[in-house]
């Protein structure tokens, strides 16, 4: 969603190449890092990485969300390297 907000269309005739390339790159990196992007496959993964399976937070998706957010930030910060058509952005937006 944030890639679309930062790099998506503002008008119907705008080019979507940048947002499409960044989204593709994000999916690729997530798959490489986590092994899949399919939730029901990732859910059992959470039980394996939990320090103590008896704890309430065991099996939650916090690690998956964390990795998704981390990879998204990396892609956004390297947007111009990934797709030279992406506009320069400055923070805060």
C-alpha positions in Angstrom: 0.0 0.0 0.0 2.8 2.4 0.8 4.5 1.8 -2.5 1.3 2.7 -4.2 0.9 5.8 -2.1 4.5 7.0 -2.8 5.0 5.9 -6.3 1.5 5.1 -7.8 -0.7 7.2 -10.0 -1.9 10.6 -9.0 -4.0 10.8 -12.2 -5.4 8.0 -14.4 -3.0 8.7 -17.2 0.1 8.4 -15.0 2.7 5.7 -15.8 2.7 2.8 -13.2 6.0 1.3 -14.2 7.8 2.5 -11.0 5.1 1.1 -8.6 4.9 -2.2 -10.6 8.7 -2.7 -10.6 9.0 -2.0 -6.9 6.1 -4.3 -6.0 7.6 -7.0 -8.1 10.9 -6.5 -6.3 9.3 -6.6 -2.9 7.5 -9.9 -3.7 10.7 -11.4 -5.0 12.7 -10.4 -1.9 9.9 -11.6 0.4 9.8 -15.0 -1.3 13.6 -15.3 -1.2 13.7 -14.4 2.5 10.7 -16.2 3.8 10.4 -19.0 1.3 6.8 -18.1 0.3 4.3 -15.3 0.4 1.4 -17.6 1.1 -0.1 -17.0 4.6 -1.2 -20.5 5.4 2.3 -21.8 4.6 3.9 -19.1 6.7 1.7 -19.6 9.7 3.4 -22.9 10.8 6.7 -21.2 10.3 5.9 -19.0 13.2 5.6 -21.9 15.6 9.1 -23.1 14.6 10.8 -19.7 15.3 9.0 -19.0 18.6 11.3 -19.3 21.6 8.7 -20.9 23.8 5.7 -22.6 22.0 3.8 -22.6 25.3 3.6 -18.8 25.4 0.5 -17.0 24.2 2.4 -15.0 21.4 3.7 -18.2 19.9 2.5 -18.7 16.4 1.5 -15.1 15.8 2.6 -13.4 12.6 4.7 -10.6 14.2 7.9 -11.9 12.5 6.2 -12.1 9.1 4.9 -8.6 9.5 8.3 -7.3 10.7 10.0 -8.9 7.7 7.4 -7.5 5.3 7.8 -4.0 6.7 11.6 -4.2 6.7 11.8 -5.4 3.1 9.3 -2.7 2.0 11.4 0.0 3.6 14.5 -1.3 1.9 12.8 -1.3 -1.5 11.4 2.2 -1.0 14.8 3.5 0.0 16.4 1.9 -3.1 13.6 2.8 -5.5 15.8 4.7 -7.9 18.3 1.9 -8.1 15.6 -0.7 -8.7 13.7 1.4 -11.3 15.3 4.6 -12.6 11.9 5.8 -13.7 10.9 6.2 -10.0 10.8 9.8 -8.9 13.0 11.1 -6.1 11.2 11.2 -2.8 12.1 13.0 0.4 11.0 12.2 3.9 8.8 13.1 5.6 6.2 12.7 2.9 
